[in-house]
Amino acid sequence: MTADESALNSEVRVLTEPSVYLLGTQTVQDAELSRFLADHGVSWESDSEVPAEVITETAGRLCFDEETEILTDQGWKRFAELDRTEQVMTLNPTTHQLEWQRPNAYQIYDYDGVLKCAEGRDISFAVTPEHRQFGTFTYFSPRTNLGFVRTDEIGGRRFCLVSVGRGWSGRYPEFVELPEVSVSQVVSNQFRVNYGTTSTTRPAIRITGTKRIRALARLLVYYATEGSPRDQKGSGRGIVIYGDHVEEVTSLCRELGLTWGLYTDKRNGVPRVLIHGGIQWKEFFIQNAGKGSENKRLPRWVLELPAIELLEFWNILVRTDGHTYENGREVLVTSSPTLAGQAQELLCKIGASSAVRPMSGGTNFQMYMVSRKHGRPIHLNDKVLIKDQTYKGKVYCVTTPNGVVYVRRKGIVHFSGNCYMSFAKPRPGGNSAYLHHIKEVGHGSVLEHAVWNFIFTGVSRSCTHELVRHRAGFGFSQLSQRYVDESVAEYVEPDIIAADPELHAIWLEAVKQSHAAYIKLAEALNAKLTDPAAAAAAMLPPNTDRTTRRKTARQAARSVLPNATETKIFVTANARALRHFLEQRGSSFAEPEIRKLACKLLDVLQKDSPNLFSDYQKVPLPDGTHEIKTQFTKI
């Protein structure tokens, strides 16, 4: 062996094993976590001391699917429509009184996994397994021992959900005001000579006193079902109430000091009450209760009156646009989806449950039937079973001080717990059991919050070409051959070649030749670039500094280096992305070098965060290497 060959051998080192260095892990800001819990009135502490596991457990609280609606003081809204100015209907878990509360937290997550679902005549829900239900296992005394139970802990046992509260106190407003209006009128003589216009301002009118406010509210309910504005020459401006309700409506007019006229519709013989009052009253009814049957509604102050008033409003709705069956069942039929939802709010506040369903028919508008239901507890796993259903989409929740929200799905209402803030009652088995369940049901999004930083060494350029294809959830910074001199380099030899002396000799000779060619090219290029003509050909300015010349020489010379050249790469990745990498690259079908890297990485992760990665096992293969397997794939 010549001196040059001996030097070359000393500069070429052969590697067969990668190395994984864990450089960085997350830290939990304990003071901020404590402040968050204190701000939301809960106490909780994880039994894990691994930051990544604590962060994942903190994030893993989910809730309702996209179809679920929640009752707010602005009406029924899907969770995605909440603008965070609303109050939501809650139930005091101790007194069972209805209360409006402003949420102190809002949650929205991407979810891909199993939902717990129940579908029946009296219930419809689709929630994540972690979601808390409000009810009791005391089947034969369902109004006692009420509490919060996670849906996945109900199992096959019979469970009673709460469908009604114990009442609504409500309140009368101090006054209701008809705003000031300005009226313009054309002035002309009998020959229709226009003398201009005159404007008149009518001052605001305040309706005060319980009796008059009650009368106005009831008149608004009649208008919402069988009324319309009137603006016709010869009969003045006001509103018309249709139907055989003359005595009730005229009594309300007397209480309010309004005049009226009676006539019969010649087309169908239906009585009508024409209520005078001018543009001010007409505009008040339009602004507060809508115009056109499909747009009818009740103003918020009417819905906030005491339950005794709301009961009478429901009775008016049934008498005008509804029906009472022989068995006592009461329904409202309306073309206004807003009024249908408000009817459900009325029923909730008078201690009844409800359902609203679209009706088929030949009308110009979609019709809705609101049914008043008995309000008895809803029995799960009796006739209605809790079933699993796969779901991919958004899940939502709000956090209320009471921990209970009034929701509906497919028009069917019930009181439900909100699950996100269930920190005070952690899963039996602590963090390990909690994260096992996260993996079991596929709540992969919460794993994205746990992050690690690594350096991988002893890997070939061929291996990192495959590694950097894992883009989602990964960040990479790789050793640059432009800046790093490869004249003293290491090369990664595949096991199948290293195991055969003849193949090893061929491979080693090829590597040495490539390495020698790199050194010669780098030296020759560096020398040539001192010549102005060569520098100009390389698009370098005259008098280029030495460092730039060397970089330019290396970036050209590296073209002869083989894929086996060892490199180092800094990697940042979250738990979900790492699990995907382990499953893809730890497979027996993966390229052997990257499979080795996956196994080394698994060793580090299981040592650092066993609760997140303990489900993985390394299984021996016939060639002496290992593959990685888990029962929880594609999380």
Buried (B, 14 or more C-beta within 10 A) or exposed (E): EEEEEEEBEEBBEBBBEBBBEBEEBBEBEEEEBEEBBEEBEBEBEBBBEBBBBBBBBBBBBBBBBBBBBBBBBBBBBEBEEBEEEBBBBBBBBEEBBBBBBBBEBEBBBEBBBBBBBBBBEBBBBBBBBBBBBBBBEBBEEBEEEBEBBBBBBBEEEBBBBBBBBEBBEBEBBEEBEBEEBEEEEEEEEEEEEEEEEEEEEBEEBEBEEEEBBBBBBBBBBBBBBBBBBBEEEEEBBBBBBBBEBBEBBBEBBEBBEBEBEEEEEEEEEEBBBBBBBEBBBBBBBBEBBBBEBBBBBBBEBBBBBBBEBBBBBBBBBBBBBBEEEEEEEBBBBBBBBBBBBBBBBBBBBBBBBBBBBEEEEEEEBEBBBBBBBEBEBBBBBEEBEBEEEEBEEBBBBBBBBBBBBBBBBBBBBBBBBBBBBBBEEBBEEBBBBBBBBBBBBBBBBBBBBBBBBBBBBBBBBBBBEBBEEBEEBBEBEBBEBEEEEBEEBBBBBBBEBBEEEEBBEEBBEEBBEBBBBBBEBBEEBBEBBEEEEBBEEBEBEEEBEEEBBBBBBBBBBBEBBBEBBBBBBBBBBBBBBBBBBBBBBBEBEBEBBBBBBBBBBBEBBBEBBBBBBBBBEBEEEEEEBBBBBBEBEEB
